[in-house]
Amino acid sequence: MGDYRYEHGNNEPVSVSEWLITALIMVIPLVNIVMPFVWAFGNGTKRSKSNFFKAQLVVALIGVVFYFLFAGMLFSYIRMPSQMMF
């Protein structure tokens, strides 16, 4: 049957030093766009770190959708003729 930990990924906790290194990597421009995908979907990443970055990508995607929705509403409001406003 085997050990659950080895069959389903690396379940070790992420250390504080590893989170500090992660935070330092995330402040580097352009690298901070690529690395969340690497950590979320890479094979060698600890499970908790992988899940954190998957959740972060979902939240970022929701933010982008809301941004375009609100930007579209604002743009359509600005472009609306003045006699149709009331």
N, CA, C and O atoms as a MOPAC input file, in Angstrom:
PM7 MOZYME 1SCF
protein

 N      0.82400 1    -1.18500 1     0.00000 1
 C      0.00000 1     0.00000 1     0.00000 1
 C      0.87400 1     1.25700 1     0.00000 1
 O      0.59100 1     2.19500 1    -0.74500 1
 N      1.91000 1     1.29400 1     0.80600 1
 C      2.82400 1     2.42400 1     0.78500 1
 C      2.41700 1     3.53800 1     1.73600 1
 O      1.33200 1     3.54300 1     2.31700 1
 N      3.32400 1     4.46200 1     1.86300 1
 C      3.09200 1     5.61500 1     2.73700 1
 C      2.34100 1     6.69700 1     1.96600 1
 O      2.72300 1     7.03800 1     0.84700 1
 N      1.28500 1     7.23400 1     2.55000 1
 C      0.45300 1     8.25200 1     1.89100 1
 C      1.28600 1     9.46300 1     1.49900 1
 O      1.07400 1    10.05400 1     0.44100 1
 N      2.23500 1     9.83100 1     2.35600 1
 C      3.03600 1    11.03000 1     2.11500 1
 C      3.82400 1    10.90600 1     0.81600 1
 O      3.96200 1    11.88600 1     0.08400 1
 N      4.34000 1     9.71700 1     0.52100 1
 C      5.15200 1     9.55800 1    -0.66700 1
 C      4.31800 1     9.32600 1    -1.91700 1
 O      4.78700 1     9.57800 1    -3.02700 1
 N      3.10100 1     8.85500 1    -1.75700 1
 C      2.25600 1     8.62200 1    -2.91900 1
 C      1.59200 1     9.89500 1    -3.42800 1
 O      1.27000 1     9.98800 1    -4.61300 1
 N      1.38600 1    10.86100 1    -2.57100 1
 C      0.60000 1    12.03900 1    -2.94500 1
 C      1.37200 1    13.34000 1    -2.79700 1
 O      0.78100 1    14.34400 1    -2.40100 1
 N      2.62700 1    13.36800 1    -3.08800 1
 C      3.38400 1    14.59900 1    -3.10800 1
 C      4.11000 1    14.87700 1    -1.81300 1
 O      4.03900 1    14.10400 1    -0.85700 1
 N      4.80000 1    15.97900 1    -1.79900 1
 C      5.62600 1    16.39300 1    -0.68200 1
 C      4.76700 1    17.16700 1     0.31400 1
 O      4.40300 1    18.31600 1     0.06100 1
 N      4.44800 1    16.55000 1     1.43100 1
 C      3.58200 1    17.18400 1     2.42700 1
 C      4.35400 1    17.82900 1     3.56000 1
 O      3.76000 1    18.18100 1     4.57900 1
 N      5.66500 1    17.99500 1     3.41300 1
 C      6.44800 1    18.63800 1     4.46200 1
 C      6.04100 1    20.10200 1     4.56600 1
 O      5.67900 1    20.71600 1     3.56200 1
 N      6.09600 1    20.66900 1     5.77200 1
 C      5.77200 1    22.09200 1     5.90000 1
 C      6.84400 1    22.96600 1     5.25800 1
 O      8.01600 1    22.59300 1     5.19700 1
 N      6.42900 1    24.11400 1     4.79100 1
 C      7.36000 1    25.07100 1     4.20100 1
 C      7.97000 1    25.87300 1     5.33800 1
 O      7.25300 1    26.43000 1     6.17000 1
 N      9.28800 1    25.93100 1     5.37200 1
 C      9.97500 1    26.62200 1     6.46800 1
 C      9.90800 1    28.13800 1     6.28800 1
 O      9.60000 1    28.64700 1     5.21100 1
 N     10.20600 1    28.83100 1     7.37000 1
 C     10.19700 1    30.29800 1     7.33600 1
 C     11.26500 1    30.80200 1     6.36900 1
 O     11.02400 1    31.75400 1     5.62700 1
 N     12.40800 1    30.19300 1     6.36900 1
 C     13.46900 1    30.63800 1     5.46100 1
 C     13.07300 1    30.43500 1     3.99500 1
 O     13.41300 1    31.24900 1     3.13700 1
 N     12.35500 1    29.34600 1     3.71700 1
 C     11.89100 1    29.12500 1     2.34800 1
 C     10.85300 1    30.16900 1     1.94200 1
 O     10.84300 1    30.61000 1     0.79300 1
 N      9.97800 1    30.57300 1     2.86900 1
 C      9.01400 1    31.63400 1     2.56700 1
 C      9.72200 1    32.96900 1     2.36000 1
 O      9.30300 1    33.75700 1     1.51300 1
 N     10.79200 1    33.24000 1     3.12100 1
 C     11.54700 1    34.48200 1     2.93100 1
 C     12.21900 1    34.51000 1     1.55800 1
 O     12.21800 1    35.53800 1     0.88100 1
 N     12.78400 1    33.39000 1     1.15700 1
 C     13.38700 1    33.31000 1    -0.17600 1
 C     12.31600 1    33.47400 1    -1.25100 1
 O     12.54200 1    34.13600 1    -2.26400 1
 N     11.16600 1    32.87800 1    -1.03000 1
 C     10.05000 1    33.02600 1    -1.96800 1
 C      9.64100 1    34.49400 1    -2.08300 1
 O      9.41500 1    34.98900 1    -3.18700 1
 N      9.54500 1    35.19000 1    -0.95200 1
 C      9.17200 1    36.60900 1    -0.97100 1
 C     10.21900 1    37.44400 1    -1.69900 1
 O      9.87100 1    38.37000 1    -2.43200 1
 N     11.49100 1    37.12500 1    -1.50700 1
 C     12.55000 1    37.85900 1    -2.21300 1
 C     12.48800 1    37.62100 1    -3.71900 1
 O     12.70900 1    38.53800 1    -4.50900 1
 N     12.18800 1    36.39500 1    -4.10700 1
 C     12.06500 1    36.09500 1    -5.53600 1
 C     10.87100 1    36.83200 1    -6.13700 1
 O     10.92000 1    37.25800 1    -7.29100 1
 N      9.80800 1    36.98200 1    -5.36500 1
 C      8.59600 1    37.61600 1    -5.88100 1
 C      8.73500 1    39.12600 1    -6.07400 1
 O      7.86700 1    39.73500 1    -6.69900 1
 N      9.80000 1    39.75200 1    -5.55800 1
 C      9.97300 1    41.19300 1    -5.78400 1
 C     10.79100 1    41.48100 1    -7.04200 1
 O     10.97200 1    42.64500 1    -7.39900 1
 N     11.28500 1    40.45000 1    -7.71800 1
 C     12.05500 1    40.63600 1    -8.94600 1
 C     11.07100 1    40.78300 1   -10.11400 1
 O     10.25400 1    39.89300 1   -10.35000 1
 N     11.14700 1    41.90400 1   -10.84400 1
 C     10.22600 1    42.11000 1   -11.96100 1
 C     10.32300 1    40.99300 1   -13.00800 1
 O     11.40200 1    40.45300 1   -13.25600 1
 N      9.20900 1    40.66300 1   -13.60100 1
 C      9.01500 1    39.62700 1   -14.60800 1
 C      9.17500 1    38.21000 1   -14.03900 1
 O      8.45700 1    37.29900 1   -14.45300 1
 N     10.08400 1    38.02000 1   -13.11900 1
 C     10.21500 1    36.71100 1   -12.46800 1
 C      8.97100 1    36.45500 1   -11.62500 1
 O      8.51600 1    35.31800 1   -11.50600 1
 N      8.41600 1    37.54000 1   -11.03200 1
 C      7.22400 1    37.38800 1   -10.19200 1
 C      5.97200 1    37.04600 1   -11.00400 1
 O      4.92900 1    36.75000 1   -10.42100 1
 N      6.05400 1    37.08100 1   -12.31300 1
 C      4.93400 1    36.65100 1   -13.14900 1
 C      5.06100 1    35.16500 1   -13.48700 1
 O      4.05700 1    34.45700 1   -13.57100 1
 N      6.28700 1    34.70000 1   -13.67800 1
 C      6.52800 1    33.32100 1   -14.09400 1
 C      6.53900 1    32.35100 1   -12.90600 1
 O      5.97200 1    31.26200 1   -12.99200 1
 N      7.17600 1    32.73800 1   -11.81100 1
 C      7.39300 1    31.80700 1   -10.70300 1
 C      6.11500 1    31.29100 1   -10.04500 1
 O      6.09400 1    30.12400 1    -9.65400 1
 N      5.04500 1    32.08100 1    -9.89400 1
 C      3.82200 1    31.48500 1    -9.34100 1
 C      3.30800 1    30.29400 1   -10.15900 1
 O      2.78000 1    29.33600 1    -9.59400 1
 N      3.46100 1    30.35200 1   -11.48100 1
 C      3.04800 1    29.22000 1   -12.31300 1
 C      3.96800 1    28.02200 1   -12.09500 1
 O      3.51200 1    26.88000 1   -12.05200 1
 N      5.27100 1    28.29200 1   -11.95800 1
 C      6.22900 1    27.21300 1   -11.70900 1
 C      5.93400 1    26.55100 1   -10.36900 1
 O      5.89900 1    25.32400 1   -10.27500 1
 N      5.72200 1    27.35800 1    -9.33500 1
 C      5.46000 1    26.81200 1    -8.00300 1
 C      4.07800 1    26.16300 1    -7.91900 1
 O      3.89800 1    25.19600 1    -7.17900 1
 N      3.11800 1    26.67200 1    -8.65300 1
 C      1.76800 1    26.10600 1    -8.59000 1
 C      1.67900 1    24.76900 1    -9.31600 1
 O      0.99500 1    23.85900 1    -8.84900 1
 N      2.35800 1    24.63900 1   -10.44500 1
 C      2.17700 1    23.45500 1   -11.28300 1
 C      3.44800 1    22.62600 1   -11.44800 1
 O      3.44400 1    21.63900 1   -12.18400 1
 N      4.54200 1    23.01000 1   -10.77300 1
 C      5.78800 1    22.24700 1   -10.86400 1
 C      5.73800 1    20.98200 1   -10.02600 1
 O      4.93700 1    20.87900 1    -9.09700 1
 N      6.58000 1    20.03200 1   -10.34900 1
 C      6.59200 1    18.75400 1    -9.65800 1
 C      7.37000 1    18.77100 1    -8.35100 1
 O      7.01600 1    18.03300 1    -7.43100 1
 N      8.40200 1    19.57300 1    -8.23300 1
 C      9.26200 1    19.53300 1    -7.05600 1
 C      8.84000 1    20.44500 1    -5.92900 1
 O      9.57600 1    20.58000 1    -4.95200 1
 N      7.69000 1    21.07500 1    -6.02500 1
 C      7.23600 1    22.04200 1    -5.03400 1
 C      6.46500 1    21.35200 1    -3.91600 1
 O      5.71300 1    20.40800 1    -4.15600 1
 N      6.65900 1    21.83200 1    -2.69700 1
 C      5.91300 1    21.27400 1    -1.57000 1
 C      4.42900 1    21.55600 1    -1.76500 1
 O      4.04300 1    22.57400 1    -2.33900 1
 N      3.60700 1    20.63400 1    -1.27600 1
 C      2.16500 1    20.68500 1    -1.53600 1
 C      1.52300 1    21.97900 1    -1.00900 1
 O      0.69400 1    22.56700 1    -1.70300 1
 N      1.88000 1    22.43000 1     0.18300 1
 C      1.25500 1    23.64000 1     0.74000 1
 C      1.64000 1    24.87600 1    -0.06800 1
 O      0.81600 1    25.76600 1    -0.27700 1
 N      2.88800 1    24.93100 1    -0.52000 1
 C      3.32900 1    26.05600 1    -1.34700 1
 C      2.62800 1    26.02600 1    -2.70000 1
 O      2.22600 1    27.06800 1    -3.21800 1
 N      2.48400 1    24.83800 1    -3.26600 1
 C      1.78600 1    24.68500 1    -4.53800 1
 C      0.33100 1    25.12900 1    -4.41600 1
 O     -0.17700 1    25.84900 1    -5.27500 1
 N     -0.33000 1    24.70300 1    -3.36100 1
 C     -1.72900 1    25.09700 1    -3.15400 1
 C     -1.86800 1    26.59200 1    -2.93000 1
 O     -2.82600 1    27.20300 1    -3.40200 1
 N     -0.91800 1    27.19100 1    -2.21200 1
 C     -0.96100 1    28.63300 1    -1.98300 1
 C     -0.89300 1    29.38700 1    -3.30000 1
 O     -1.66600 1    30.31900 1    -3.52000 1
 N      0.02400 1    28.99500 1    -4.18100 1
 C      0.16300 1    29.72100 1    -5.44200 1
 C     -0.96800 1    29.41100 1    -6.41700 1
 O     -1.29200 1    30.25200 1    -7.25600 1
 N     -1.57400 1    28.23400 1    -6.33300 1
 C     -2.77400 1    27.97000 1    -7.13300 1
 C     -3.90300 1    28.90400 1    -6.69800 1
 O     -4.60600 1    29.47400 1    -7.53300 1
 N     -4.06600 1    29.05300 1    -5.38700 1
 C     -5.10000 1    29.96400 1    -4.88300 1
 C     -4.78900 1    31.40300 1    -5.26300 1
 O     -5.69300 1    32.16700 1    -5.60200 1
 N     -3.51300 1    31.77500 1    -5.21000 1
 C     -3.12700 1    33.13600 1    -5.58700 1
 C     -3.42300 1    33.40500 1    -7.05600 1
 O     -3.84900 1    34.50600 1    -7.40700 1
 N     -3.20600 1    32.42100 1    -7.91700 1
 C     -3.50700 1    32.59300 1    -9.33600 1
 C     -5.01200 1    32.71300 1    -9.58100 1
 O     -5.43600 1    33.47800 1   -10.44800 1
 N     -5.81400 1    31.97100 1    -8.83300 1
 C     -7.27000 1    32.08200 1    -8.96400 1
 C     -7.73100 1    33.46900 1    -8.54200 1
 O     -8.55200 1    34.08300 1    -9.22200 1
 N     -7.20900 1    33.96800 1    -7.42200 1
 C     -7.58400 1    35.30600 1    -6.94800 1
 C     -7.13900 1    36.36800 1    -7.95400 1
 O     -7.87700 1    37.32000 1    -8.20600 1
 N     -5.95500 1    36.22100 1    -8.52600 1
 C     -5.47800 1    37.17700 1    -9.53300 1
 C     -6.36600 1    37.15200 1   -10.76900 1
 O     -6.66200 1    38.20100 1   -11.34100 1
 N     -6.79300 1    35.96300 1   -11.18700 1
 C     -7.68400 1    35.85200 1   -12.34300 1
 C     -9.02600 1    36.53100 1   -12.07300 1
 O     -9.55800 1    37.22400 1   -12.94000 1
 N     -9.56600 1    36.33600 1   -10.88400 1
 C    -10.81700 1    37.00900 1   -10.50700 1
 C    -10.62600 1    38.52300 1   -10.51400 1
 O    -11.50400 1    39.25700 1   -10.96700 1
 N     -9.48600 1    38.99000 1   -10.01600 1
 C     -9.19000 1    40.42300 1   -10.02500 1
 C     -9.11100 1    40.99000 1   -11.42900 1
 O     -9.60100 1    42.09100 1   -11.68200 1
 N     -8.49900 1    40.25200 1   -12.34700 1
 C     -8.39900 1    40.71400 1   -13.73500 1
 C     -9.78000 1    40.78300 1   -14.37100 1
 O    -10.07200 1    41.72900 1   -15.10300 1
 N    -10.62800 1    39.80500 1   -14.10800 1
 C    -11.98800 1    39.81100 1   -14.65500 1
 C    -12.76100 1    41.01700 1   -14.13300 1
 O    -13.41000 1    41.71800 1   -14.91000 1
 N    -12.70000 1    41.26700 1   -12.82000 1
 C    -13.38600 1    42.43100 1   -12.25900 1
 C    -12.82000 1    43.73200 1   -12.80700 1
 O    -13.57300 1    44.67500 1   -13.05300 1
 N    -11.51100 1    43.79900 1   -13.00200 1
 C    -10.89200 1    44.99900 1   -13.55100 1
 C    -11.46800 1    45.31500 1   -14.92400 1
 O    -11.84400 1    46.45700 1   -15.19200 1
 N    -11.54100 1    44.30800 1   -15.80100 1
 C    -12.06800 1    44.56000 1   -17.14100 1
 C    -13.56400 1    44.86200 1   -17.12500 1
 O    -14.03900 1    45.65600 1   -17.93700 1
 N    -14.30800 1    44.24700 1   -16.22000 1
 C    -15.72700 1    44.56700 1   -16.10600 1
 C    -15.94100 1    46.01600 1   -15.69200 1
 O    -16.72000 1    46.73700 1   -16.31600 1
 N    -15.24900 1    46.44000 1   -14.64100 1
 C    -15.41600 1    47.81000 1   -14.16100 1
 C    -14.82600 1    48.82600 1   -15.12800 1
 O    -15.38100 1    49.91300 1   -15.28900 1
 N    -13.70700 1    48.49400 1   -15.77600 1
 C    -13.14000 1    49.40300 1   -16.76900 1
 C    -14.09200 1    49.54900 1   -17.95500 1
 O    -14.24600 1    50.64400 1   -18.49700 1
 N    -14.72600 1    48.45800 1   -18.35700 1
 C    -15.69600 1    48.53000 1   -19.45500 1
 C    -16.90900 1    49.35700 1   -19.09100 1
 O    -17.40700 1    50.13100 1   -19.90900 1
 N    -17.39300 1    49.19700 1   -17.85200 1
 C    -18.54000 1    50.00600 1   -17.42400 1
 C    -18.17200 1    51.47800 1   -17.35400 1
 O    -18.95600 1    52.33600 1   -17.76000 1
 N    -16.98200 1    51.77500 1   -16.84200 1
 C    -16.54900 1    53.17000 1   -16.75200 1
 C    -16.36900 1    53.76300 1   -18.13500 1
 O    -16.77300 1    54.90000 1   -18.37600 1
 N    -15.77000 1    53.01400 1   -19.04700 1
 C    -15.57300 1    53.50100 1   -20.40500 1
 C    -16.90500 1    53.74600 1   -21.10100 1
 O    -17.06600 1    54.74700 1   -21.80000 1
 N    -17.86700 1    52.83200 1   -20.91200 1
 C    -19.16600 1    53.03300 1   -21.55600 1
 C    -19.91700 1    54.20900 1   -20.93700 1
 O    -20.66600 1    54.89100 1   -21.63700 1
 N    -19.73300 1    54.45800 1   -19.65000 1
 C    -20.36400 1    55.60000 1   -19.00500 1
 C    -19.76700 1    56.91000 1   -19.51800 1
 O    -20.49400 1    57.88100 1   -19.72400 1
 N    -18.46100 1    56.94200 1   -19.72300 1
 C    -17.80300 1    58.15100 1   -20.21500 1
 C    -18.19000 1    58.41900 1   -21.66200 1
 O    -18.37000 1    59.57400 1   -22.04800 1
 N    -18.32000 1    57.37200 1   -22.46700 1
 C    -18.63900 1    57.52900 1   -23.88500 1
 C    -20.12100 1    57.77400 1   -24.14400 1
 O    -20.50500 1    58.08800 1   -25.27000 1
 N    -20.95100 1    57.63600 1   -23.12400 1
 C    -22.39000 1    57.80700 1   -23.29200 1
 C    -22.71900 1    59.28000 1   -23.59600 1
 O    -22.18800 1    60.17600 1   -22.93900 1
 N    -23.57600 1    59.53100 1   -24.56900 1
 C    -23.97200 1    60.92500 1   -24.85500 1
 C    -24.64800 1    61.57500 1   -23.63900 1
 O    -25.33900 1    60.90700 1   -22.86900 1
 N    -24.44300 1    62.85500 1   -23.48600 1
 C    -24.92000 1    63.54900 1   -22.28900 1
 C    -26.43700 1    63.54000 1   -22.18100 1
 O    -26.94000 1    63.53600 1   -21.05700 1
 N    -27.20400 1    63.53600 1   -23.27100 1
 C    -28.65900 1    63.53700 1   -23.16700 1
 C    -29.20400 1    62.19800 1   -22.73400 1
 O    -30.36200 1    62.13000 1   -22.32100 1
 N    -28.43700 1    61.13400 1   -22.80700 1
 C    -28.91800 1    59.82700 1   -22.39200 1
 C    -28.56000 1    59.50300 1   -20.94800 1
 O    -28.89200 1    58.41800 1   -20.47000 1
 N    -27.90700 1    60.39400 1   -20.25300 1
 C    -27.47100 1    60.11700 1   -18.89800 1
 C    -28.63700 1    60.12900 1   -17.90800 1
 O    -28.58300 1    59.45000 1   -16.88300 1
 N    -29.66200 1    60.87700 1   -18.19800 1
 C    -30.76400 1    60.98900 1   -17.22200 1
 C    -32.04100 1    60.44600 1   -17.77200 1
 O    -33.06400 1    60.46200 1   -17.08800 1

